[in-house]
């Protein structure tokens, strides 16, 4: 398996092509930022239009009150006393005009708010699609991960349904469904992973006297019905045959110091309640070996993600809480030190370069042109473009120039404008 180096041949911290990931990120993230910017502008325009309507209605209300007061004073004059009917008709007509403008203003505001809500939802769905595409297709740093499996049996057919929870830097987590292919496409026997799995987990009830005791069970031919595996905790369920329910469920714990403990459940066996549930000390190393083999065997499937099940930032659901933009900002902060180091160690100032070293020592350069990344910023406003400033790719500085330059063109001097 190849490993990666910086452009100056120094070791690179990740075992994947980070340039492909940053390109995919820029494609998705710039679109997310643009969509958020469009919603912000639309909200500002709607609020401005609503304020303008309120100002017009306020002015109309003041004028209406003055006119009504003038009419009232006029009809109090004895010489116009006989014109009271005319005055009432004028007042009613004026009130209808005012009510109509109020109604039109309210309908305009409601219509704009409904359109804003519809457009915001559409943009949120599109932003979600871009983030889903990135988290499914691109590789990114993983600080810790856990994996689950459920064996689904329908008749003679059986398949493993597998998911993973991936912890990324800066409190970002993604939950994904995995494509259970290869050796995971069928029910796994314990013996495929470890051998001589003889444990004191059987429940034996004597025919005479009904005494319940533990007995050794050979589990090599048992099937893995389910598991949930973390670095410190594991739940592993086993069954004798495909069409049977799980008969043994192991709950294991490993401390930071390496101490192991665990207990076993026997679903559906009432006699097991008469035995201690703790796993024998002599059996714990064998179960830990199974735990490690299962997790190591599932690790390659992390590159075969088929569906994004969830995405959180600081334990908050990104999509339910409208956190697409804050997530993008957090990811920029995560990638920025890596990107800047790649830029510093790339031999060509116009490219981001890495080296891929194959078995045997042969090296191959992989690179990404800087202007390809900058071109993705072109649709963004100054504020949107500034989100990506920490990456250090852009010579344009939002705080010093009026507008961004055209990619490939000259940089505008400070203070110049179009």
ABEGO torsion letter per residue (X at the ends): XBBBBBAAGBBBABABBAAAAAAAAAAAAAAAAAAAAAAAAAAAAAAAAAAAAAAAAAAAAAAAAAAAAAAAAAAABAAAAAAAAAAAAAAAAAAAAAAAAAAAAAAAAAAAAAAAAAAAAAAAAAAAAAAAAAAAABBBBBABBBBBBBBBBBEABBBBBBBBBBBBBGGBBBBBBBBBBEAAABBBBAAAABBGBBBBABBBBBABGGBBBBBBBBAAABBBABBBBBAABBBBBBBABAABBBABBBBBBBBAAGBBBBBBBBBGBAAAAABBABBBAAAAAAAAAAAAAAAAAAAAAAABBABBABBBBGGBBAAAAGAAAAAAAAAAAAAAAAAAAAAAABABAABBBBBBBBBGGBBBBBBBBAAAAAAAAAABBAAAAAAAAAAGABABBAAABABBBBBGBBBBBBGBBX
